[in-house]
Amino acid sequence: MINALFSTVPLSTEGANKMLSIRVGFSQLLETLDYILPGNSREISIIRTKLEEASFYAVKAVRNYKENQA
């Protein structure tokens, strides 16, 4: 049996659209930050890592709502 921490669920169209919106929003934020903060510093690397982490948890949270499940 697969533990819920490692499982996935089929998503409804609404759930898939929410995930897409989250991914687009994070992408736009990163593009804006890349424009404002050009280059490749330690801070930029940390920003990218934290945005990736936050995006992961936001997308994962979508599956927890019954209305997003197929």
Secondary structure, 3 states (H helix, E strand, C coil): CCCHHHCCCCECHHHHHHHHHHHHHHHHHHHHHHHHCCCCCHHHHHHHHHHHHHHHHHHHHHCCCHHHEC
